[in-house]
Amino acid sequence: MSGAQTQVQTAADDFAEYALLVLGRSEHTVRGYRSDLAQLAGFADTFADFTLDQLRAWLARAVREGKARSTLARRTAAARAFSTWAYKQGYLAEDVAARLVTPKVNRPLPSVLRPDTAEAVVAERAAEHAEEHEEVGPAAPEALRDLAMLELLYATGMRVGELTGLDVADVDLSRGLAKVTGKGDKQRVVPFGAPAAAAVGEWLEAGRPQLVGNAGGAEGPGGALFVGSRGKRIDQRQVRRVVERAAQAAGAAGVSPHSLRHSAATHLLEGGADLRVVQELLGHSSMQTTQIYTHVSAQRLKAVYDQAHPRA
């Protein structure tokens, strides 16, 4: 085939732009759409070829290639979203892919820390912070920042990308509230407790000004809440390294920011929080996503029962 784009490829590019700018899908999701639909275009060059049989053949080849169920589910979702858009645009006489069945994905239960382990991960950085105060005078700004980030991650259950996206103006220390921008640019307000408020307050007072000052005010007084050593907004990789380092020091290897998110959700439910409250806190659009934490809690309850009950 020549280098010219086919009818379906051209339409797929338009759809990807629509998904990003109009539907508000994340860049990660849109990249997935582009990749999947580029492969689909190899099976259906034109919309005359865009039939249910062709779509099923495309997915069947993925099965023969040994693709994971999660990949099949993602490809099915991309085809269905594109088909709906193409039907509304008049490219298709009917929404062809609406009849595709999404393969069920066996979602692994999230890794959840025990409450004492989660607190130990945060406390480990707090202990280092205290030692730095005692031995070398004022704590290094990075130590104040790292403690504040760990406290906020576990206190709120926010995603690492949401943490790095926070600005100074998004945090109200007196009320213990943070305005978080989640997936699809949807905003929500999440609460946090006194330990997180104290850590963030100390970072803002004694840590952040040093890093921003070193960089000539790159982020300014109203810019990014968390900055790196050059005074610019911290990136997600740096946050992950901070969490991993603190976890290893606390004897809990393999912990990520997402582990703290899962743990916060599970511990809230175990403490009696309503499922809808946890859904709002985490920024889940679907209750079904939040319900996975009820399975985690039930699994832990069963483990405790088996260990403690004489008739288990």
Residue pairs with C-beta under 8 A, 6 or more apart in sequence:
1 45
5 13
6 41
6 45
6 46
7 45
7 46
7 47
8 37
8 40
8 41
8 44
8 45
8 46
8 47
8 49
8 50
9 37
9 38
9 41
11 47
11 82
11 86
11 89
11 91
12 33
12 34
12 37
12 38
12 40
12 41
12 82
13 34
15 33
15 37
15 81
15 82
15 85
15 86
16 30
16 33
16 34
16 37
18 85
19 25
19 29
19 30
19 33
19 81
19 85
20 27
20 30
23 184
24 184
24 185
25 33
25 184
26 183
26 184
32 74
32 78
33 78
33 81
33 82
36 74
36 75
36 78
36 79
37 78
37 79
37 82
39 58
39 75
40 55
40 58
40 75
40 78
40 79
40 82
43 49
43 54
43 55
43 57
43 58
44 50
44 51
44 54
44 55
44 58
47 86
47 91
47 92
50 83
50 86
50 91
50 92
50 96
51 96
52 96
52 97
52 99
52 100
55 79
55 96
55 97
55 100
56 100
58 75
58 79
59 72
59 75
59 76
59 100
62 71
62 72
62 75
63 72
69 103
69 104
69 105
69 106
70 105
72 103
73 102
73 103
73 104
73 105
76 97
76 100
76 101
76 102
76 103
77 102
79 97
79 100
80 97
80 98
80 100
80 102
82 97
83 92
83 95
83 96
83 97
83 98
84 95
84 97
84 98
86 92
87 93
87 94
87 95
87 96
107 292
109 292
109 295
109 296
109 299
110 258
110 259
110 262
110 266
110 292
110 293
110 296
111 254
111 255
111 259
111 262
112 259
112 262
112 263
112 266
112 296
112 300
113 121
113 252
113 255
113 259
113 260
113 263
115 263
115 267
117 250
117 252
118 154
118 260
118 263
118 264
118 267
119 154
120 250
120 251
120 252
121 150
121 154
121 243
121 246
121 247
121 250
121 252
121 255
121 260
122 147
122 150
122 151
122 154
122 195
122 246
123 250
124 246
124 247
124 249
124 250
125 143
125 146
125 147
125 150
125 242
125 246
125 249
126 147
126 199
128 143
128 249
129 139
129 143
129 144
129 146
129 147
132 139
132 140
132 143
133 139
138 206
139 206
139 207
141 203
141 206
141 207
141 208
141 210
141 211
142 207
142 211
142 229
143 207
144 199
144 202
144 203
144 206
144 207
144 208
145 203
145 207
145 208
145 211
145 226
145 227
145 234
146 242
146 246
147 199
147 203
148 196
148 199
148 200
148 202
148 203
148 207
148 226
149 163
149 226
149 234
149 239
149 242
150 199
150 242
150 243
150 246
150 260
151 192
151 195
151 196
151 199
151 200
152 158
152 163
152 178
152 192
152 196
152 199
152 200
153 160
153 163
153 239
153 243
153 257
153 260
153 261
153 264
154 260
154 263
154 264
155 192
155 193
155 195
155 196
155 264
156 178
156 180
156 190
156 191
156 192
156 196
156 264
156 281
157 190
157 260
157 261
157 264
157 265
157 268
157 281
157 282
158 178
158 180
158 190
158 261
158 283
159 182
159 257
159 258
159 261
159 283
160 236
160 239
160 240
160 257
160 258
161 236
162 180
162 181
162 182
162 283
163 226
163 239
163 257
164 224
164 226
164 233
164 234
164 235
164 236
164 239
165 180
165 181
166 178
166 180
166 224
166 225
166 226
167 222
167 223
167 224
167 225
168 204
168 208
168 221
168 222
168 223
168 224
168 225
169 222
170 178
170 179
170 180
170 225
171 177
171 178
171 179
171 200
171 225
172 178
173 197
173 200
173 201
173 204
176 191
176 192
176 193
176 194
176 196
176 197
177 189
177 190
177 191
177 192
178 189
178 190
178 191
178 192
179 187
179 188
179 189
180 187
180 188
180 189
180 190
180 283
181 187
182 188
182 283
183 283
183 285
186 283
186 285
188 280
188 281
188 283
190 281
191 281
200 225
203 226
204 225
208 225
208 226
208 227
211 227
211 228
211 229
211 230
211 231
212 218
212 219
212 220
212 221
212 223
212 227
212 231
213 231
214 229
214 230
214 231
215 227
215 230
215 231
215 232
216 231
217 231
218 227
218 230
218 231
218 232
219 227
219 231
219 232
219 233
223 233
224 232
224 233
224 234
226 233
226 234
226 239
227 233
227 234
228 234
228 235
228 238
239 257
240 256
240 257
243 255
243 256
243 257
243 259
243 260
244 255
244 256
247 253
247 254
247 255
247 259
261 282
262 293
262 296
265 278
265 281
265 282
265 290
265 293
266 293
266 296
266 297
266 300
268 277
268 278
268 281
269 275
269 278
269 293
269 294
269 297
270 297
270 300
275 287
275 290
275 291
275 294
276 287
278 290
278 293
279 287
279 289
279 290
282 290
284 290
305 312
306 312
